[in-house]
Amino acid sequence: MQALEFLGVMLRSKLQTNTIVYNAAISACEKGGEWVKAFQLVCAMGQNTVQIDAISWSATVSACAKVGEWITALQILRAMVTSKVCADTMTHNAAISACEKAGEWVKAPALLSAMVKDK
């Protein structure tokens, strides 16, 4: 999780951060299944007026999917709509995967419909 450490050093040193730096840290969290840290980073981006893009959201949903955190994954999908960022097929698939891991298959048809609608 060197990307997280790098972001921490930048923040402590009061160096300017950007979407790319945050996305690298979020992706590291995704790979490590650290959905809480990924979500915290997305929240920090908003608080620090760093643009949250589709990569930021998608990596956070994928981090949730790794551990079956379906409620947060679906909340993030809703936040994407609110922030006018389109969820791509990978993001929808990650949300479906989060539901599957948690045994919440009943949510899948609505997610599939949203995925088709967003295309």
Sequence and secondary structure as in RCSB ss.txt:
>XXXX:A:sequence
MQALEFLGVMLRSKLQTNTIVYNAAISACEKGGEWVKAFQLVCAMGQNTVQIDAISWSATVSACAKVGEWITALQ
ILRAMVTSKVCADTMTHNAAISACEKAGEWVKAPALLSAMVKDK
>XXXX:A:secstr
 HHHHHHHHHHHTT    HHHHHHHHHHHHHHT HHHHHHHHHHHHHTT    HHHHHHHHHHHHHHT HHHHHH
HHHHHHHTT    HHHHHHHHHHHHHTT GGGHHHHHHHHHHH 
